[in-house]
Amino acid sequence: MKAVTIHSLGQANPLVDVPTPAVPADSVLIKVHATAVNNVDLAWATGKRKKDDTILGLEVSGEVVESNSAVKVGQRVAAFVVGGAYAEFVSVPANRVIPLPETVSYSKGACIPVSYLTAYQSLFWLGQLQDHQTVLIHGGAGGVGSAATQLAKALKDVTVITTSSAAKTQACKENGADYAIDYEHQDFEAEVDQITDHQGVDLIIDFIGASYFQRNLNALHTDGHIVIIGTLGGEIVDQFNLRYIMVKRATVTGSMLMPRSEEYKAKLTTEFAQKTAQLFADGKLDPVVSGAFDLPDALAAQKFMHDKQNVGKIVLKV
Ligand SMILES: NC(=O)c1ccc[n+]([C@@H]2O[C@H](COP(=O)([O-])OP(=O)(O)OC[C@H]3O[C@@H](n4cnc5c(N)ncnc54)[C@H](OP(=O)(O)O)[C@@H]3O)[C@@H](O)[C@H]2O)c1
């Protein structure tokens, strides 16, 4: 089959021949119709994270063409994989496939696994979001941010506040955010203080990291949760007074989905699929697609993300 690997990405024709994956017991082979770009792909491709010359890509949508499990051949699915998605075929454990409703295109389907699973886990498993609470979602116009906004609004009766650059606040609102703070011209701490009548938010979904850490704690309600899932704005907090955590009785937690156990990923996928299937079918959950590239143009697609041009996800058609 053809695939794009870490080393072939920069070549004039990045499609290289690699063996079609085997299909172990309890697994399926998916003929990939689309995949989507993630920051990890960029980190792998630029060598920021060490990885062998693996096939890039974390998520696919497509059609099951071989099955060693109860999943039927011909079933339309999406799936989260740890590498291997920028390819014509991918093999996935059957308990990790998300059935794709007929109404969801393959392009949109490819945008579901990473962003929505991450957002679902962060909001509900780690962040314990409850009805009538307020959640602050940083990077609200990105893949995870747009998914988190939709999931929070669809599954709970909550107020959603996003942050984004000025050009993307309207997109955040159109995606369902109740308030969209423009972090370039507004101080999100002051805005949250005003929106919440000095109460602060109950949950913060953050992938900016160090540069927001103190301000996040300042914007948090007592007993609130901060879920850290990325460090786009730095990893090291130089000086921090631990007293803030005690005073706020804050729960600061974080997670990386990729290294989680197979059992965890399967449990998350199963619960997510059960809770959201009808919402996707009805269009109440509707992945935001920023643009689509053909697989050989994967490098240009990555540059698009690197330059922060995307609102929502970037699709690669296979
Ligand atoms: N831990 C996990 O399991 C997990 C899983 C999936 C993703 N992630 C991480 O989550 C993050 C978001 O992923 P994504 O797919 O949503 O990426 P994305 O689509 O690129 O969205 C991220 C958005 O954040 C904003 N941003 C970037 N740098 C910023 C900064 N320094 N300060 C403020 N805003 C900034 C940008 O929008 P603006 O133009 O508005 O600034 C950007 O579009 C990445 O770090 C990714 O690695 C973690």
Ligand as a Chemical Component Dictionary entry (heavy atoms), coordinates in Angstrom:
data_LIG
# 
_chem_comp.id                   LIG 
_chem_comp.type                 NON-POLYMER 
_chem_comp.pdbx_formal_charge   0 
_chem_comp.three_letter_code    LIG 
# 
loop_
_chem_comp_atom.comp_id 
_chem_comp_atom.atom_id 
_chem_comp_atom.alt_atom_id 
_chem_comp_atom.type_symbol 
_chem_comp_atom.charge 
_chem_comp_atom.model_Cartn_x 
_chem_comp_atom.model_Cartn_y 
_chem_comp_atom.model_Cartn_z 
_chem_comp_atom.pdbx_ordinal 
LIG N1  N1  N 0  -3.093 15.341 25.770 1  
LIG C1  C1  C 0  -3.765 14.775 24.771 2  
LIG O1  O1  O 0  -4.192 13.629 24.873 3  
LIG C2  C2  C 0  -4.003 15.554 23.531 4  
LIG C3  C3  C 0  -4.796 15.031 22.512 5  
LIG C4  C4  C 0  -5.035 15.819 21.372 6  
LIG C5  C5  C 0  -4.455 17.081 21.280 7  
LIG N2  N2  N 1  -3.651 17.508 22.287 8  
LIG C6  C6  C 0  -3.002 18.812 22.231 9  
LIG O2  O2  O 0  -4.003 19.799 22.260 10 
LIG C7  C7  C 0  -3.517 20.940 21.595 11 
LIG C8  C8  C 0  -4.561 21.417 20.596 12 
LIG O3  O3  O 0  -4.729 20.483 19.559 13 
LIG P1  P1  P 0  -5.621 20.869 18.323 14 
LIG O4  O4  O 0  -5.679 19.675 17.462 15 
LIG O5  O5  O -1 -6.858 21.492 18.778 16 
LIG O6  O6  O 0  -4.691 21.974 17.642 17 
LIG P2  P2  P 0  -5.118 23.194 16.731 18 
LIG O7  O7  O 0  -6.260 22.826 15.877 19 
LIG O8  O8  O 0  -3.847 23.659 16.123 20 
LIG O9  O9  O 0  -5.665 24.290 17.764 21 
LIG C9  C9  C 0  -4.857 24.929 18.695 22 
LIG C10 C10 C 0  -5.193 26.403 18.713 23 
LIG O10 O10 O 0  -4.624 26.994 19.885 24 
LIG C11 C11 C 0  -4.292 28.327 19.611 25 
LIG N3  N3  N 0  -2.926 28.570 20.104 26 
LIG C12 C12 C 0  -1.781 28.005 19.668 27 
LIG N4  N4  N 0  -0.730 28.455 20.364 28 
LIG C13 C13 C 0  -1.213 29.328 21.259 29 
LIG C14 C14 C 0  -0.636 30.120 22.289 30 
LIG N5  N5  N 0  0.682  30.103 22.536 31 
LIG N6  N6  N 0  -1.445 30.902 23.044 32 
LIG C15 C15 C 0  -2.781 30.915 22.809 33 
LIG N7  N7  N 0  -3.384 30.179 21.855 34 
LIG C16 C16 C 0  -2.621 29.401 21.088 35 
LIG C17 C17 C 0  -4.362 28.541 18.103 36 
LIG O11 O11 O 0  -5.513 29.302 17.768 37 
LIG P3  P3  P 0  -5.504 30.898 17.848 38 
LIG O12 O12 O 0  -5.297 31.420 16.451 39 
LIG O13 O13 O 0  -6.820 31.217 18.411 40 
LIG O14 O14 O 0  -4.341 31.300 18.727 41 
LIG C18 C18 C 0  -4.553 27.151 17.548 42 
LIG O15 O15 O 0  -5.370 27.130 16.400 43 
LIG C19 C19 C 0  -2.181 20.562 20.973 44 
LIG O16 O16 O 0  -1.151 20.983 21.845 45 
LIG C20 C20 C 0  -2.238 19.063 20.946 46 
LIG O17 O17 O 0  -0.965 18.479 20.959 47 
LIG C21 C21 C 0  -3.425 16.781 23.405 48 
# 
loop_
_chem_comp_bond.comp_id 
_chem_comp_bond.atom_id_1 
_chem_comp_bond.atom_id_2 
_chem_comp_bond.value_order 
_chem_comp_bond.pdbx_ordinal 
LIG N1  C1  SING 1  
LIG C1  O1  DOUB 2  
LIG C1  C2  SING 3  
LIG C2  C3  SING 4  
LIG C2  C21 DOUB 5  
LIG C3  C4  DOUB 6  
LIG C4  C5  SING 7  
LIG C5  N2  DOUB 8  
LIG N2  C6  SING 9  
LIG N2  C21 SING 10 
LIG C6  O2  SING 11 
LIG C6  C20 SING 12 
LIG O2  C7  SING 13 
LIG C7  C8  SING 14 
LIG C7  C19 SING 15 
LIG C8  O3  SING 16 
LIG O3  P1  SING 17 
LIG P1  O4  DOUB 18 
LIG P1  O5  SING 19 
LIG P1  O6  SING 20 
LIG O6  P2  SING 21 
LIG P2  O7  DOUB 22 
LIG P2  O8  SING 23 
LIG P2  O9  SING 24 
LIG O9  C9  SING 25 
LIG C9  C10 SING 26 
LIG C10 O10 SING 27 
LIG C10 C18 SING 28 
LIG O10 C11 SING 29 
LIG C11 N3  SING 30 
LIG C11 C17 SING 31 
LIG N3  C12 SING 32 
LIG N3  C16 SING 33 
LIG C12 N4  DOUB 34 
LIG N4  C13 SING 35 
LIG C13 C14 SING 36 
LIG C13 C16 DOUB 37 
LIG C14 N5  SING 38 
LIG C14 N6  DOUB 39 
LIG N6  C15 SING 40 
LIG C15 N7  DOUB 41 
LIG N7  C16 SING 42 
LIG C17 O11 SING 43 
LIG C17 C18 SING 44 
LIG O11 P3  SING 45 
LIG P3  O12 DOUB 46 
LIG P3  O13 SING 47 
LIG P3  O14 SING 48 
LIG C18 O15 SING 49 
LIG C19 O16 SING 50 
LIG C19 C20 SING 51 
LIG C20 O17 SING 52 
# 
